[in-house]
Amino acid sequence: MLDTIVLTLSKNMYQIFQPDKFEPSARWVLDTNAALGGRGYISSKQNPTAQELRDGIYKPRLTLTNRYNHTGQREATLKIELSLPKLLFGNNFDELQDTDFDQLVNLLKQKLNGMGVFFFPHCLVNAPVSAVHYSKNIPLTDGTTPRYFIKKIKDANVPFSLDINQTDYRNEGHSFKWHCNSYEVAFYDKIRDLEMAKKSDKRAIENDNSIQLNLFDNIKRHKPFEVLRMEVRLNNRQKIGQLFRLLGINREITFKNVFYLDTAKAVLIYYLNEMESKRPKLLNYKGSNSEAFLADLVVNNPKLGIKKTMQIFGLKTALDTINTRDIRRMFSNYHQRSWYRLIAEANNIQLPVRDDVFNVIRSNLTDFVPLKLVDFQEQLLNNDKYN
């Protein structure tokens, strides 16, 4: 599903007819003679207020900026940032379908008109995209929790590189993300994030949670219902284009072209594959003790040899007691190819018992059925909204 999108529009694609709705007034930014100052640009904003969000009124975030463009000319561009499901449904637990696009365009046009900005519909449809967040809400109704999956995902052997510059394991293990300048991959407990937002917006993963804070207030879950969310945030146009080319998506990067569910599905599965390929498969093995593991290793891999068998046994013992990244830090003075070779050999062994933590996630991404809370009436029995 496409969730958050950022559209950046040139001056010929919009018209501001109520400039004083911006803070400071857009008259200042639209004035071609206004001094740009030391920063080289001036800007005005118009965002939904906290009270509007609490009242269920959702609006996009607007930023009008006057700066020199790539041709050396001054231009006032308008950035529009919003969560599309929050615009349509008032929450982003419910997920969009391809057929929602026309309704979204009309609704967005109405919202922008109320904010003093005029567009022709075709300008919105073909608006250039500068950032996009793809996501999937994965319902868990068998008693497992998002925290269980997040802990397992954290064990993924993400390589140390200039690309990944930060990992974040927070909220007592209820979220985990990889972050770099151009993109971010996050897994988090969707319902828990809503609870954190009630305490402080700064403690939540998402923005503008105020509009859905009361969504589950009347729920007394008599059956298990949790939501694990996977989200991939592509933070600039260059990264979007690079990934689209890698995935064989030959489309211009416009609002309409990034909206398709098959695009969201391809992006999310690509990053799931990346993480799964870097997670030692030995972590999937579940046995009663070390002796049982060694016996299974010998019986199922008769040609492995004593030396290699003991190497794999030692690796499994280390992985059971030390975080993967910490192990790699301990051997940081050794050539990284030795580590990858050992992991590749370990991933090729045969073992009878596996706990495939990615199976539930992969199954949901493969089917890619949009989640609708109304489909979980039995779990949400006491929620008046769905009875």
C-alpha contacts under 8 A as a table, 3 or more apart, distances in Angstrom:
res1	aa1	res2	aa2	distance
1	M	95	E	6.36
1	M	96	L	6.08
1	M	97	Q	7.52
1	M	134	Y	5.61
1	M	135	S	5.32
1	M	136	K	6.00
1	M	259	F	7.96
1	M	261	L	5.79
1	M	264	A	5.55
1	M	265	K	7.47
1	M	370	P	7.46
2	L	5	I	7.57
2	L	84	L	7.43
2	L	96	L	7.32
2	L	132	V	7.38
2	L	133	H	6.13
2	L	134	Y	4.62
2	L	135	S	6.34
2	L	258	V	7.86
2	L	259	F	6.08
2	L	260	Y	7.86
2	L	261	L	7.42
2	L	264	A	6.36
3	D	83	S	5.22
3	D	84	L	5.52
3	D	85	P	6.27
3	D	92	N	7.47
3	D	132	V	7.56
3	D	133	H	5.58
3	D	134	Y	5.80
3	D	135	S	6.51
4	T	81	E	7.09
4	T	82	L	5.45
4	T	83	S	4.14
4	T	84	L	6.17
4	T	132	V	5.81
4	T	133	H	5.02
4	T	134	Y	7.45
5	I	80	I	8.00
5	I	81	E	5.77
5	I	82	L	5.82
5	I	83	S	6.53
5	I	84	L	7.44
5	I	129	V	7.24
5	I	130	S	7.94
5	I	131	A	5.84
5	I	132	V	4.48
5	I	133	H	6.32
6	V	79	K	6.68
6	V	80	I	5.50
6	V	81	E	4.40
6	V	82	L	6.81
6	V	129	V	5.84
6	V	130	S	5.59
6	V	131	A	4.99
6	V	132	V	6.28
7	L	78	L	7.97
7	L	79	K	5.58
7	L	80	I	5.06
7	L	81	E	6.52
7	L	127	A	6.28
7	L	128	P	5.75
7	L	129	V	4.62
7	L	130	S	5.84
7	L	131	A	7.36
7	L	255	F	7.44
8	T	77	T	6.65
8	T	78	L	5.62
8	T	79	K	4.38
8	T	80	I	6.40
8	T	127	A	7.24
8	T	128	P	5.99
8	T	129	V	6.31
8	T	130	S	6.25
9	L	13	M	6.09
9	L	14	Y	7.41
9	L	77	T	5.50
9	L	78	L	5.14
9	L	79	K	6.37
9	L	127	A	6.50
9	L	128	P	6.67
10	S	13	M	5.71
10	S	14	Y	7.60
10	S	75	E	7.49
10	S	76	A	6.96
10	S	77	T	4.85
10	S	78	L	6.73
11	K	14	Y	6.11
11	K	15	Q	7.69
11	K	75	E	6.73
11	K	76	A	5.79
11	K	77	T	5.67
11	K	78	L	7.51
12	N	15	Q	7.80
13	M	119	F	6.82
13	M	120	F	7.91
13	M	123	C	5.98
14	Y	117	V	6.87
14	Y	118	F	5.77
14	Y	119	F	5.13
14	Y	120	F	7.78
14	Y	123	C	7.98
15	Q	117	V	5.73
15	Q	118	F	5.08
15	Q	119	F	6.74
16	I	19	P	5.98
16	I	116	G	5.82
16	I	117	V	4.49
16	I	118	F	6.23
17	F	116	G	5.39
17	F	117	V	6.07
17	F	118	F	7.21
18	Q	21	K	5.97
18	Q	115	M	7.51
18	Q	116	G	4.47
18	Q	117	V	7.07
19	P	22	F	5.87
19	P	25	S	5.63
19	P	26	A	4.61
19	P	27	R	5.81
19	P	116	G	6.89
20	D	23	E	7.25
20	D	24	P	7.55
20	D	25	S	4.58
20	D	26	A	6.26
20	D	27	R	7.33
21	K	25	S	6.69
21	K	26	A	7.78
21	K	46	Q	6.88
21	K	115	M	6.81
21	K	116	G	6.90
22	F	25	S	4.88
22	F	26	A	5.59
22	F	44	S	5.91
22	F	45	K	5.36
22	F	46	Q	4.90
23	E	26	A	7.16
23	E	44	S	5.34
23	E	45	K	5.33
23	E	46	Q	6.27
24	P	28	W	7.52
24	P	44	S	5.40
24	P	45	K	7.16
25	S	28	W	6.05
25	S	29	V	7.69
25	S	44	S	6.67
26	A	29	V	5.12
26	A	30	L	6.04
26	A	43	S	7.98
26	A	44	S	5.88
26	A	64	L	7.29
27	R	30	L	5.13
27	R	31	D	6.06
28	W	31	D	5.37
28	W	34	A	6.68
29	V	32	T	7.63
29	V	34	A	7.17
29	V	42	I	6.22
29	V	43	S	6.04
29	V	44	S	6.78
29	V	64	L	7.14
29	V	65	T	6.62
29	V	66	N	5.76
29	V	76	A	7.01
30	L	66	N	7.23
30	L	76	A	6.47
31	D	34	A	5.44
32	T	74	R	7.55
36	L	39	R	7.03
36	L	40	G	5.17
36	L	41	Y	4.77
36	L	42	I	5.58
36	L	66	N	7.70
36	L	67	R	7.26
37	G	40	G	5.68
37	G	41	Y	6.70
37	G	42	I	7.49
38	G	41	Y	7.93
39	R	42	I	7.83
40	G	67	R	6.41
40	G	68	Y	7.86
41	Y	65	T	6.77
41	Y	66	N	5.52
41	Y	67	R	4.62
41	Y	68	Y	7.72
42	I	65	T	5.73
42	I	66	N	5.42
42	I	67	R	6.97
43	S	63	T	6.73
43	S	64	L	5.36
43	S	65	T	4.25
43	S	66	N	6.28
44	S	63	T	5.81
44	S	64	L	5.20
44	S	65	T	6.65
45	K	61	R	7.59
45	K	62	L	5.53
45	K	63	T	4.50
45	K	64	L	6.24
46	Q	61	R	6.10
46	Q	62	L	5.06
46	Q	63	T	6.59
46	Q	115	M	7.99
47	N	59	K	7.21
47	N	60	P	6.74
47	N	61	R	4.56
47	N	62	L	6.14
48	P	52	E	6.26
48	P	53	L	6.82
48	P	58	Y	6.84
48	P	59	K	5.54
48	P	60	P	7.03
48	P	61	R	6.73
49	T	52	E	5.16
49	T	53	L	6.44
50	A	53	L	5.22
50	A	54	R	6.25
50	A	210	S	6.94
51	Q	54	R	5.01
51	Q	55	D	6.11
52	E	55	D	5.00
52	E	56	G	6.36
52	E	57	I	5.00
52	E	58	Y	7.00
53	L	56	G	5.05
53	L	57	I	5.13
53	L	58	Y	5.80
53	L	208	D	7.24
53	L	210	S	5.42
53	L	211	I	4.44
54	R	57	I	7.36
54	R	210	S	5.35
54	R	211	I	5.16
54	R	212	Q	7.82
54	R	213	L	7.79
55	D	211	I	7.13
56	G	90	G	6.72
56	G	211	I	5.22
56	G	212	Q	7.71
57	I	211	I	7.25
58	Y	86	K	6.93
58	Y	87	L	5.89
58	Y	90	G	7.06
58	Y	211	I	7.05
59	K	82	L	7.39
59	K	87	L	7.05
59	K	111	K	6.48
60	P	80	I	6.35
60	P	81	E	5.58
60	P	82	L	4.65
60	P	83	S	7.63
60	P	111	K	7.84
60	P	112	L	7.85
61	R	79	K	7.97
61	R	80	I	5.81
61	R	81	E	5.08
61	R	82	L	6.26
62	L	78	L	6.93
62	L	79	K	5.67
62	L	80	I	4.90
62	L	81	E	6.55
63	T	78	L	5.78
63	T	79	K	5.07
63	T	80	I	6.78
64	L	76	A	6.55
64	L	77	T	5.80
64	L	78	L	4.54
64	L	79	K	6.36
65	T	75	E	7.98
65	T	76	A	5.28
65	T	77	T	5.41
65	T	78	L	6.46
66	N	74	R	6.68
66	N	75	E	5.45
66	N	76	A	4.12
66	N	77	T	6.46
67	R	74	R	5.34
67	R	75	E	5.72
67	R	76	A	6.62
68	Y	71	T	7.68
68	Y	72	G	5.46
68	Y	73	Q	5.15
68	Y	74	R	4.20
68	Y	75	E	6.07
69	N	72	G	5.41
69	N	73	Q	5.57
69	N	74	R	6.10
69	N	75	E	6.34
70	H	73	Q	7.45
82	L	87	L	7.63
83	S	86	K	5.39
83	S	87	L	6.33
83	S	92	N	7.72
84	L	87	L	5.01
84	L	88	L	6.32
84	L	104	L	7.35
85	P	88	L	5.04
85	P	89	F	5.51
85	P	90	G	6.83
85	P	91	N	6.12
85	P	92	N	5.05
85	P	94	D	6.94
85	P	95	E	6.35
85	P	96	L	6.33
86	K	89	F	5.28
86	K	90	G	4.21
86	K	91	N	4.36
86	K	92	N	5.37
86	K	211	I	7.89
87	L	90	G	5.80
87	L	91	N	7.74
87	L	104	L	7.75
87	L	107	L	7.86
87	L	108	L	7.73
88	L	91	N	7.98
88	L	104	L	6.64
88	L	107	L	7.68
89	F	92	N	7.24
89	F	94	D	7.02
90	G	211	I	6.53
90	G	212	Q	6.71
91	N	94	D	6.58
91	N	211	I	6.95
91	N	212	Q	5.49
92	N	95	E	6.40
93	F	137	N	6.81
93	F	371	L	7.15
93	F	372	K	7.28
93	F	373	L	7.13
94	D	370	P	7.37
94	D	371	L	5.50
94	D	372	K	4.69
94	D	373	L	6.08
95	E	137	N	7.87
95	E	370	P	5.09
95	E	371	L	5.39
95	E	372	K	6.43
96	L	100	D	6.44
96	L	370	P	6.42
97	Q	100	D	5.50
97	Q	101	F	7.72
97	Q	261	L	6.88
97	Q	370	P	6.76
98	D	101	F	5.97
98	D	259	F	7.21
98	D	260	Y	5.87
98	D	261	L	6.37
99	T	102	D	7.19
100	D	103	Q	5.51
100	D	104	L	6.15
101	F	104	L	5.06
101	F	105	V	6.28
101	F	256	K	7.80
101	F	259	F	7.62
102	D	105	V	5.16
102	D	106	N	6.36
103	Q	106	N	5.22
103	Q	107	L	6.07
104	L	107	L	5.02
104	L	108	L	5.89
105	V	108	L	5.13
105	V	109	K	6.06
105	V	121	P	6.95
105	V	124	L	6.96
105	V	125	V	7.10
106	N	109	K	5.09
106	N	110	Q	6.30
106	N	121	P	7.37
107	L	110	Q	5.10
107	L	111	K	6.25
108	L	111	K	5.03
108	L	112	L	6.09
109	K	112	L	5.19
109	K	113	N	6.05
109	K	118	F	7.53
109	K	119	F	6.70
109	K	121	P	7.07
109	K	124	L	7.98
110	Q	113	N	5.04
110	Q	114	G	6.29
111	K	114	G	5.14
111	K	115	M	6.42
112	L	115	M	4.87
112	L	116	G	6.40
112	L	117	V	5.19
112	L	118	F	6.71
113	N	116	G	5.12
113	N	117	V	4.94
113	N	118	F	5.42
113	N	119	F	7.86
114	G	117	V	7.28
119	F	123	C	6.49
119	F	124	L	7.00
120	F	123	C	5.44
120	F	124	L	6.99
121	P	124	L	5.29
121	P	125	V	6.35
122	H	125	V	4.98
122	H	126	N	6.14
123	C	126	N	5.34
123	C	127	A	5.66
124	L	127	A	4.90
124	L	255	F	7.11
125	V	254	T	7.27
125	V	255	F	5.63
125	V	256	K	5.39
126	N	254	T	5.23
126	N	255	F	5.82
126	N	256	K	6.34
127	A	254	T	5.35
127	A	255	F	5.55
128	P	253	I	6.14
128	P	254	T	4.62
128	P	255	F	6.46
129	V	132	V	7.27
129	V	237	R	6.71
129	V	253	I	5.88
129	V	254	T	5.35
129	V	255	F	6.05
130	S	235	N	7.19
130	S	236	N	5.21
130	S	237	R	4.63
131	A	233	R	7.61
131	A	234	L	5.66
131	A	235	N	4.72
131	A	236	N	5.00
131	A	237	R	6.15
131	A	240	I	7.53
132	V	233	R	6.05
132	V	234	L	5.40
132	V	235	N	6.65
132	V	240	I	7.97
133	H	231	E	6.75
133	H	232	V	5.63
133	H	233	R	4.24
133	H	234	L	6.07
134	Y	231	E	5.69
134	Y	232	V	5.25
134	Y	233	R	6.41
134	Y	264	A	5.58
134	Y	267	V	7.52
134	Y	268	L	7.18
135	S	229	R	6.92
135	S	230	M	5.44
135	S	231	E	4.15
135	S	232	V	6.23
135	S	264	A	7.27
135	S	268	L	7.24
136	K	229	R	5.73
136	K	230	M	5.40
136	K	231	E	6.62
136	K	365	L	7.32
136	K	368	F	7.94
137	N	190	K	7.94
137	N	227	V	6.15
137	N	228	L	5.90
137	N	229	R	4.55
137	N	230	M	6.67
137	N	371	L	6.65
138	I	227	V	5.39
138	I	228	L	5.00
138	I	229	R	5.95
138	I	230	M	7.86
138	I	361	I	7.04
138	I	364	N	6.55
138	I	371	L	7.71
139	P	225	F	6.77
139	P	226	E	5.82
139	P	227	V	4.61
139	P	228	L	6.48
139	P	371	L	7.83
140	L	143	G	6.97
140	L	144	T	6.38
140	L	145	T	6.88
140	L	146	P	7.83
140	L	224	P	7.29
140	L	225	F	5.65
140	L	226	E	4.97
140	L	227	V	5.88
140	L	228	L	7.27
141	T	144	T	7.26
141	T	223	K	7.42
141	T	224	P	4.88
141	T	225	F	4.82
141	T	226	E	6.64
142	D	224	P	6.35
142	D	225	F	7.92
143	G	224	P	5.43
143	G	225	F	7.62
144	T	148	Y	6.89
145	T	148	Y	5.45
145	T	149	F	7.08
145	T	226	E	6.38
145	T	228	L	7.86
146	P	149	F	5.32
146	P	150	I	6.10
146	P	174	H	6.95
146	P	188	Y	6.94
146	P	189	D	5.34
146	P	226	E	6.98
146	P	227	V	6.73
146	P	228	L	5.04
147	R	150	I	4.97
147	R	151	K	6.05
147	R	173	G	6.10
147	R	174	H	5.17
147	R	175	S	7.61
147	R	188	Y	7.91
147	R	189	D	6.94
148	Y	151	K	5.38
148	Y	152	K	6.53
149	F	152	K	5.12
149	F	153	I	6.04
149	F	357	V	6.57
150	I	153	I	4.94
150	I	154	K	6.03
150	I	173	G	7.03
150	I	174	H	6.83
150	I	175	S	6.57
150	I	176	F	6.51
150	I	187	F	6.60
150	I	188	Y	7.10
151	K	154	K	5.14
151	K	155	D	6.91
151	K	173	G	6.82
152	K	155	D	5.39
152	K	156	A	7.43
152	K	357	V	6.91
153	I	156	A	5.46
153	I	275	M	7.94
154	K	169	Y	7.89
154	K	176	F	6.85
155	D	279	R	6.57
155	D	323	N	6.68
155	D	324	T	6.06
155	D	325	R	7.86
156	A	275	M	6.02
156	A	276	E	6.93
156	A	278	K	5.74
156	A	279	R	4.12
156	A	280	P	7.24
156	A	324	T	7.46
157	N	275	M	7.48
157	N	278	K	4.75
157	N	279	R	4.94
157	N	280	P	7.04
157	N	324	T	6.19
157	N	325	R	6.59
158	V	275	M	7.02
158	V	278	K	6.11
158	V	279	R	7.79
158	V	325	R	7.76
159	P	278	K	7.85
160	F	164	I	6.89
161	S	164	I	5.80
161	S	165	N	7.53
162	L	165	N	6.36
163	D	180	C	6.10
163	D	181	N	7.99
164	I	167	T	7.81
164	I	178	W	6.72
164	I	179	H	6.00
164	I	180	C	5.04
165	N	178	W	7.95
165	N	179	H	6.27
165	N	180	C	5.27
166	Q	178	W	6.04
166	Q	179	H	5.15
166	Q	180	C	6.50
167	T	176	F	7.30
167	T	177	K	5.64
167	T	178	W	4.63
167	T	179	H	6.08
168	D	175	S	7.81
168	D	176	F	5.48
168	D	177	K	5.30
168	D	178	W	6.69
168	D	179	H	7.97
169	Y	172	E	7.85
169	Y	173	G	6.07
169	Y	174	H	7.81
169	Y	175	S	5.90
169	Y	176	F	4.51
169	Y	177	K	6.80
170	R	173	G	5.40
170	R	174	H	6.45
170	R	175	S	5.60
170	R	176	F	6.54
171	N	174	H	5.33
171	N	175	S	6.42
171	N	203	R	7.91
172	E	175	S	7.96
173	G	176	F	7.25
174	H	188	Y	5.69
174	H	189	D	5.48
174	H	192	R	7.23
175	S	186	A	7.29
175	S	187	F	5.66
175	S	188	Y	4.03
175	S	189	D	6.32
176	F	186	A	5.79
176	F	187	F	5.43
176	F	188	Y	6.34
177	K	184	E	6.94
177	K	185	V	5.45
177	K	186	A	4.07
177	K	187	F	6.21
178	W	184	E	5.61
178	W	185	V	5.25
178	W	186	A	6.46
179	H	183	Y	6.40
179	H	184	E	4.45
179	H	185	V	6.63
180	C	183	Y	5.63
180	C	184	E	6.14
181	N	184	E	7.98
181	N	235	N	7.51
182	S	234	L	6.30
182	S	235	N	5.10
182	S	236	N	6.08
182	S	239	K	6.17
183	Y	232	V	7.24
183	Y	233	R	5.36
183	Y	234	L	4.55
183	Y	235	N	5.30
183	Y	236	N	7.86
183	Y	239	K	7.41
184	E	232	V	5.78
184	E	233	R	5.03
184	E	234	L	6.75
184	E	235	N	7.86
185	V	230	M	7.57
185	V	231	E	5.84
185	V	232	V	4.61
185	V	233	R	6.40
185	V	271	Y	7.79
186	A	229	R	7.93
186	A	230	M	5.85
186	A	231	E	5.17
186	A	232	V	6.47
187	F	228	L	7.03
187	F	229	R	5.55
187	F	230	M	4.64
187	F	231	E	6.40
188	Y	193	D	7.45
188	Y	228	L	5.91
188	Y	229	R	5.39
188	Y	230	M	6.87
189	D	192	R	5.25
189	D	193	D	6.04
189	D	226	E	7.73
189	D	227	V	6.12
189	D	228	L	5.02
189	D	229	R	6.31
190	K	193	D	5.15
190	K	194	L	6.52
190	K	226	E	7.82
190	K	227	V	5.46
190	K	228	L	5.93
190	K	229	R	5.95
191	I	194	L	5.14
191	I	195	E	6.52
191	I	226	E	6.94
191	I	227	V	6.46
192	R	195	E	4.98
192	R	196	M	6.26
193	D	196	M	4.99
193	D	197	A	6.20
193	D	204	A	5.39
193	D	205	I	6.52
193	D	206	E	7.63
194	L	197	A	5.08
194	L	198	K	6.59
194	L	204	A	7.16
194	L	209	N	6.89
194	L	212	Q	7.90
194	L	213	L	6.27
195	E	198	K	5.29
195	E	199	K	7.05
195	E	213	L	7.79
196	M	199	K	5.34
196	M	200	S	6.37
196	M	201	D	7.48
196	M	203	R	5.85
196	M	204	A	5.48
197	A	200	S	4.91
197	A	201	D	4.71
197	A	202	K	7.39
197	A	203	R	6.27
197	A	204	A	5.03
197	A	209	N	6.55
197	A	210	S	7.62
197	A	213	L	7.55
198	K	201	D	7.17
198	K	210	S	7.96
198	K	213	L	6.71
199	K	203	R	7.55
200	S	203	R	5.46
200	S	204	A	7.09
201	D	204	A	5.46
201	D	207	N	7.26
201	D	209	N	7.53
202	K	205	I	7.91
204	A	207	N	7.53
206	E	209	N	6.43
208	D	211	I	6.50
209	N	212	Q	5.65
209	N	213	L	6.18
210	S	213	L	5.18
211	I	214	N	7.91
212	Q	215	L	5.21
213	L	216	F	7.62
214	N	217	D	5.11
215	L	218	N	7.82
216	F	219	I	5.25
216	F	383	N	7.24
218	N	382	N	6.45
218	N	383	N	5.16
218	N	384	D	7.03
219	I	380	L	6.05
219	I	381	L	7.26
219	I	382	N	5.23
219	I	383	N	4.79
220	K	380	L	7.08
220	K	381	L	7.35
220	K	382	N	5.87
220	K	383	N	7.54
221	R	224	P	6.70
221	R	225	F	7.09
221	R	379	Q	5.85
221	R	380	L	5.80
221	R	381	L	7.00
221	R	382	N	7.51
222	H	379	Q	6.39
222	H	380	L	7.73
222	H	381	L	7.43
223	K	378	E	7.64
223	K	379	Q	5.11
224	P	379	Q	6.73
225	F	379	Q	6.22
230	M	268	L	7.81
231	E	268	L	7.57
232	V	267	V	7.68
232	V	268	L	6.70
232	V	271	Y	7.97
234	L	237	R	7.90
234	L	239	K	6.35
234	L	240	I	6.07
235	N	239	K	7.09
235	N	240	I	7.84
236	N	239	K	5.52
236	N	240	I	6.49
237	R	240	I	5.07
237	R	241	G	6.20
237	R	253	I	7.76
238	Q	241	G	5.21
238	Q	242	Q	6.12
239	K	242	Q	5.02
239	K	243	L	6.14
240	I	243	L	5.33
240	I	244	F	6.05
240	I	253	I	7.71
241	G	244	F	5.07
241	G	245	R	6.16
241	G	253	I	7.20
242	Q	245	R	5.36
242	Q	246	L	6.36
243	L	246	L	4.97
243	L	247	L	6.19
243	L	267	V	7.93
244	F	247	L	5.11
244	F	248	G	6.07
244	F	249	I	4.86
244	F	250	N	7.02
245	R	248	G	5.02
245	R	249	I	5.80
245	R	250	N	6.76
246	L	249	I	7.67
247	L	266	A	7.27
247	L	267	V	7.83
249	I	263	T	7.75
251	R	257	N	6.36
252	E	257	N	6.64
253	I	257	N	6.19
253	I	258	V	6.41
254	T	257	N	5.22
254	T	258	V	6.21
255	F	258	V	5.64
255	F	259	F	6.35
256	K	259	F	5.40
256	K	260	Y	7.60
257	N	260	Y	6.54
258	V	263	T	6.71
258	V	264	A	7.95
259	F	263	T	7.35
259	F	264	A	7.73
260	Y	263	T	5.37
260	Y	264	A	6.71
261	L	264	A	5.05
261	L	265	K	6.05
262	D	265	K	4.99
262	D	266	A	6.11
263	T	266	A	5.17
263	T	267	V	6.27
264	A	267	V	5.27
264	A	268	L	6.22
265	K	268	L	5.33
265	K	269	I	6.07
265	K	365	L	6.29
265	K	366	T	7.47
265	K	368	F	6.85
266	A	269	I	5.32
266	A	270	Y	6.06
267	V	270	Y	5.21
267	V	271	Y	6.59
268	L	271	Y	5.41
268	L	272	L	6.21
268	L	365	L	7.34
269	I	272	L	4.92
269	I	273	N	6.02
269	I	362	R	7.41
269	I	365	L	6.62
269	I	366	T	7.88
270	Y	273	N	5.20
270	Y	274	E	6.31
271	Y	274	E	4.86
271	Y	275	M	6.28
272	L	275	M	5.22
272	L	276	E	6.03
272	L	362	R	7.70
273	N	276	E	5.07
273	N	277	S	5.97
274	E	277	S	5.41
274	E	278	K	6.59
275	M	278	K	5.26
275	M	279	R	6.41
276	E	279	R	5.23
276	E	358	F	7.39
277	S	280	P	7.83
279	R	283	L	7.75
280	P	283	L	5.89
280	P	284	N	7.95
280	P	343	I	6.34
280	P	346	A	7.44
280	P	347	N	6.51
281	K	284	N	5.36
281	K	285	Y	7.38
281	K	346	A	7.31
281	K	347	N	5.44
282	L	285	Y	5.45
282	L	316	K	6.22
282	L	346	A	7.00
282	L	347	N	7.08
283	L	286	K	7.96
283	L	316	K	7.56
283	L	319	L	7.17
283	L	320	D	7.57
284	N	353	V	7.96
284	N	354	R	4.99
284	N	355	D	4.64
284	N	356	D	5.87
284	N	357	V	7.43
285	Y	351	L	7.30
285	Y	353	V	5.69
285	Y	354	R	4.68
285	Y	355	D	6.08
286	K	353	V	6.07
286	K	354	R	6.22
286	K	355	D	6.59
287	G	290	S	7.58
287	G	292	A	6.24
287	G	293	F	6.01
287	G	353	V	7.42
288	S	292	A	6.28
288	S	293	F	7.79
289	N	292	A	5.38
289	N	293	F	6.49
290	S	293	F	5.04
290	S	294	L	6.20
290	S	317	T	7.64
291	E	294	L	5.15
291	E	295	A	6.19
292	A	295	A	5.11
292	A	296	D	6.16
293	F	296	D	5.12
293	F	297	L	6.02
293	F	313	F	7.89
294	L	297	L	4.97
294	L	298	V	6.21
294	L	313	F	6.55
295	A	298	V	5.25
295	A	299	V	6.09
296	D	299	V	5.23
296	D	300	N	5.88
296	D	351	L	6.48
296	D	352	P	7.33
297	L	300	N	5.52
297	L	301	N	5.90
297	L	309	T	7.22
297	L	349	I	7.94
297	L	350	Q	7.37
297	L	351	L	6.51
298	V	301	N	5.33
298	V	302	P	5.76
298	V	304	L	7.78
298	V	309	T	7.19
299	V	302	P	5.89
300	N	350	Q	5.79
300	N	351	L	6.26
300	N	352	P	7.73
301	N	304	L	5.49
301	N	349	I	6.74
301	N	350	Q	6.33
302	P	305	G	7.26
304	L	308	K	6.09
304	L	309	T	6.08
305	G	308	K	5.60
305	G	309	T	5.91
306	I	309	T	5.04
306	I	310	M	6.13
307	K	310	M	5.35
307	K	311	Q	6.29
308	K	311	Q	4.92
308	K	312	I	6.21
309	T	312	I	5.25
309	T	313	F	6.09
310	M	313	F	4.82
310	M	314	G	5.96
311	Q	314	G	5.12
311	Q	315	L	6.16
312	I	315	L	4.99
312	I	316	K	6.15
312	I	346	A	6.24
313	F	316	K	5.20
313	F	317	T	6.25
314	G	317	T	5.08
314	G	318	A	6.21
315	L	318	A	5.12
315	L	319	L	6.11
316	K	319	L	5.06
316	K	320	D	6.18
317	T	320	D	5.25
317	T	321	T	6.69
318	A	321	T	5.39
318	A	322	I	5.72
318	A	327	I	7.79
319	L	322	I	5.36
319	L	323	N	6.45
319	L	324	T	6.31
319	L	327	I	8.00
320	D	323	N	7.98
322	I	326	D	6.62
322	I	327	I	6.51
323	N	326	D	5.20
323	N	327	I	6.36
324	T	327	I	5.15
324	T	328	R	6.43
325	R	328	R	5.11
325	R	329	R	6.26
326	D	329	R	4.98
326	D	330	M	6.36
327	I	330	M	5.19
327	I	331	F	6.63
328	R	331	F	5.16
328	R	332	S	5.89
328	R	339	W	7.90
329	R	332	S	4.86
330	M	333	N	7.84
331	F	334	Y	5.54
332	S	335	H	7.48
332	S	336	Q	7.52
334	Y	338	S	7.57
335	H	338	S	5.87
335	H	339	W	7.48
336	Q	339	W	5.24
336	Q	340	Y	6.46
337	R	340	Y	5.09
337	R	341	R	5.97
338	S	341	R	5.12
338	S	342	L	6.21
339	W	342	L	5.17
339	W	343	I	6.24
340	Y	343	I	5.07
340	Y	344	A	6.01
341	R	344	A	5.09
341	R	345	E	6.21
342	L	345	E	5.20
342	L	346	A	6.16
343	I	346	A	4.98
343	I	347	N	6.08
344	A	347	N	5.10
344	A	348	N	6.52
345	E	348	N	5.30
345	E	349	I	6.93
346	A	349	I	5.63
351	L	354	R	7.34
356	D	359	N	5.55
357	V	360	V	6.91
357	V	361	I	7.88
358	F	361	I	5.29
358	F	362	R	5.88
359	N	362	R	5.10
359	N	363	S	5.92
360	V	363	S	5.18
360	V	364	N	6.35
361	I	364	N	5.31
361	I	365	L	6.25
362	R	365	L	5.06
362	R	366	T	5.93
363	S	366	T	5.12
363	S	367	D	6.16
364	N	367	D	5.27
364	N	368	F	5.57
364	N	369	V	7.28
365	L	368	F	4.81
371	L	375	D	7.79
372	K	375	D	5.58
372	K	376	F	7.58
373	L	376	F	5.44
373	L	377	Q	7.27
373	L	386	Y	7.87
374	V	377	Q	5.61
374	V	386	Y	5.83
376	F	379	Q	5.40
376	F	380	L	6.13
377	Q	380	L	4.85
377	Q	381	L	5.62
377	Q	386	Y	6.13
377	Q	387	N	6.98
378	E	381	L	5.19
380	L	383	N	5.49
380	L	386	Y	7.41
381	L	386	Y	7.78
381	L	387	N	7.01
382	N	387	N	7.47
383	N	386	Y	5.80
383	N	387	N	6.60
384	D	387	N	5.25
